[in-house]
Amino acid sequence: MIWLGNFVTAEDASKNYESKKIEFEELVMAKSAKNVQISEKSDQESCVTDEFEEKSSMSVDENRNTSNGVEESDEELTMGT
């Protein structure tokens, strides 16, 4: 609740009320827009992190030579053992 003061006429009170109402609505809209920007930035950073982690795990899987869960060296693979 905000105290707007005492006014001599109803018109003065109405004008002051409308002025403060618009000021308050602009403040709420600005705060809401700021929160949306922060949320979008956070979502973008999350996507970049997820993409990086996905690529990192793929490169590890591509470089691993396994057969039945046992790792073999490149030399063992070429020798057929």
N, C-alpha and C positions, 0 to 999 in steps of 0.2 A: 504494500500500500504506500502510495506517495502523496504527501500533503502538497497541494497546489496553492493553497493560501485562501484568503477571503477576498471576495470580489463585490463591487458595488452593484453591478448589473448581471443579469443572467447571460447576456451577450458576452461580457468580459470573461465570465467563468467558462462559457462554451468555447470561446476562442483559445483560451489558455489550455483547456482540456484537449482540444483537437491538436494543438501545437505539440503538447507533450505526448499525445498518442502517436503522432507521426514520428516524433523523435525516438520513442520507444520501439516502434515497428522497424525503423531503419537500423537501430542497434541490434535487434533480434536477427534481422536479415543478414547483416554484416557478420555477426557471430556464426550464424548457420552456414554462410558461404565459406568462412574460414575453416569450419569443421569439415565441410565437404572436401576442400582442398587438401587438408591433412589426411583425410581418409583415402582419397585417391592416390596421394603420394605413398602412403603406407601400402596400399594394394599393389602399386607398381613395383615397389621395392620387394614385396613378397613374391611377385611373379618372377622378377629377375633372380632372386635367391633360389626359388624352386627350379627354374630353368638351369641355373648353374649346377645345382645339386644333381639334377637329372643327367646333364652332360657328363659330370664328373663320374657318376656311377657307371655310365655307359662306357667311358674310356677305360675304367678299371676292368669291367667285364670283357672288353675286347682284347685286352692285353694278357688276360689270364688263360693259360692253356691247361685245361683239366680233362681228365678222363676218369669217370666214376669217382669223382671227388679227390683224386690223387693228382697233384701237380707234377708235370713233367717238364724238363728243361728242353730248350730248342735242340740241343745235341741228341737227347734221347729220342725226340720225335723224328729227327732225320735218320737215325740209325734203325728205327723201326722197333724199338723196345718198349 
